[in-house]
Amino acid sequence: MTDNKKDTQANITVEVVYGLPEKQKLIKLEVAVGTTAYQAVVQSGILHSFPEIDLPNSKMGIFSQVLGTKGLPEPDAYQMQERDRVEIYRPLIADPKEVRRRRAEEAKLKKQQGA
């Protein structure tokens, strides 16, 4: 009789997603129980389609909950659950606080010029 522990190792189904305005990709894959979000992204092969992703510095989330915030583990510590979807987020083009500050300054200048 042989030991089938390796053959019966539990797997779960997860998804990895990334998108640009002109191109999006969702990859469904099976991973071993205990696989981290970071490992799932690597295993998905999504970096072949989007080589510009700076994976070590990219923010990731599970269904819009950013990993590493609000008490959630970092991507390399979060263990995937059945049907989790890892989302890889693009870096912000502009800091929203800076954009609001500039708009407020422009509005103030317009008001002063009009008075």
Backbone torsions as a table, in degrees:
resi	resn	phi	psi	omega
1	MET	NA	134.7	-177.5
2	THR	-101.7	156.7	178.1
3	ASP	-87.3	116.5	-177.3
4	ASN	-99.2	20.8	-178.1
5	LYS	-58.8	-41.2	179.7
6	LYS	-64.1	-40.3	-177.2
7	ASP	-70.4	-26.0	-175.4
8	THR	-106.9	17.6	178.9
9	GLN	-58.2	133.1	-176.4
10	ALA	-68.3	132.2	174.6
11	ASN	-117.5	156.3	175.4
12	ILE	-127.9	155.5	178.1
13	THR	-98.6	128.1	179.6
14	VAL	-135.0	171.2	177.0
15	GLU	-128.7	150.3	174.5
16	VAL	-126.0	129.9	-178.6
17	VAL	-131.3	149.2	174.1
18	TYR	-152.8	146.5	-180.0
19	GLY	-148.4	147.1	170.4
20	LEU	-116.2	165.2	179.5
21	PRO	-54.8	-34.0	-175.5
22	GLU	-102.5	-7.1	-175.9
23	LYS	-154.3	130.0	178.0
24	GLN	-129.4	154.9	178.4
25	LYS	-145.5	134.6	174.1
26	LEU	-123.0	124.1	-179.2
27	ILE	-117.6	123.3	176.2
28	LYS	-97.7	132.8	-180.0
29	LEU	-149.6	162.1	174.9
30	GLU	-103.6	133.8	178.9
31	VAL	-130.2	161.3	178.0
32	ALA	-71.9	146.9	173.3
33	VAL	-56.5	135.7	-178.2
34	GLY	97.7	-6.0	177.9
35	THR	-67.0	135.6	178.6
36	THR	-83.7	165.4	177.7
37	ALA	-59.1	-43.4	179.8
38	TYR	-60.6	-45.6	179.7
39	GLN	-63.5	-38.5	179.3
40	ALA	-62.4	-40.4	178.3
41	VAL	-62.3	-46.1	179.9
42	VAL	-62.1	-46.3	-178.1
43	GLN	-65.1	-26.8	-177.7
44	SER	-67.5	-25.5	-177.2
45	GLY	77.9	12.2	-177.3
46	ILE	-62.7	-23.5	179.6
47	LEU	-66.7	-20.5	175.5
48	HIS	-68.8	-34.4	179.4
49	SER	-83.4	-27.4	-177.8
50	PHE	-132.3	73.2	-176.8
51	PRO	-65.7	-13.2	179.9
52	GLU	-76.1	-10.8	179.7
53	ILE	-65.7	125.0	175.8
54	ASP	-93.5	79.9	-169.6
55	LEU	-54.2	-46.5	-178.7
56	PRO	-60.8	-24.7	-177.6
57	ASN	-108.5	1.8	-178.5
58	SER	-81.3	141.5	171.8
59	LYS	-79.0	144.9	178.0
60	MET	-133.9	156.5	178.4
61	GLY	-146.1	167.5	174.7
62	ILE	-117.7	111.8	-178.1
63	PHE	47.5	55.5	175.5
64	SER	70.8	6.3	174.8
65	GLN	-98.9	109.5	-174.0
66	VAL	-68.2	124.8	178.7
67	LEU	-70.0	140.9	-177.9
68	GLY	90.6	4.2	177.8
69	THR	-130.4	163.3	175.6
70	LYS	50.5	38.8	176.8
71	GLY	80.6	0.1	178.2
72	LEU	-81.8	146.0	177.3
73	PRO	-66.3	161.8	174.2
74	GLU	-66.8	160.3	-179.2
75	PRO	-55.2	-32.8	-179.3
76	ASP	-82.4	0.6	178.0
77	ALA	-119.7	-23.5	-178.3
78	TYR	-69.8	122.2	178.3
79	GLN	-90.4	125.9	-176.9
80	MET	-63.5	145.7	175.8
81	GLN	-113.2	159.4	178.6
82	GLU	-51.0	130.2	177.2
83	ARG	67.7	15.5	172.4
84	ASP	-66.5	151.3	174.7
85	ARG	-123.1	117.6	176.5
86	VAL	-85.6	126.4	177.1
87	GLU	-109.7	129.8	176.4
88	ILE	-99.5	123.0	-176.3
89	TYR	-96.5	141.1	176.0
90	ARG	-78.5	153.0	176.2
91	PRO	-68.1	150.0	177.6
92	LEU	-67.5	140.9	177.1
93	ILE	-76.3	-39.4	179.9
94	ALA	-137.9	144.7	177.7
95	ASP	-72.5	121.0	-177.4
96	PRO	-56.9	-35.7	179.3
97	LYS	-65.4	-40.6	179.5
98	GLU	-65.8	-40.5	178.9
99	VAL	-61.6	-45.5	178.8
100	ARG	-62.7	-41.4	-179.9
101	ARG	-61.1	-44.4	179.6
102	ARG	-63.6	-41.9	178.6
103	ARG	-61.6	-41.8	179.5
104	ALA	-63.8	-40.9	178.0
105	GLU	-64.1	-42.4	179.5
106	GLU	-64.4	-40.9	179.6
107	ALA	-64.4	-39.8	179.7
108	LYS	-64.4	-42.7	178.8
109	LEU	-63.4	-43.0	179.1
110	LYS	-61.9	-40.3	-179.8
111	LYS	-65.7	-41.3	179.6
112	GLN	-66.9	-38.1	-179.0
113	GLN	-71.1	-32.3	-179.0
114	GLY	-80.1	-15.9	-175.7
115	ALA	-86.9	NA	NA
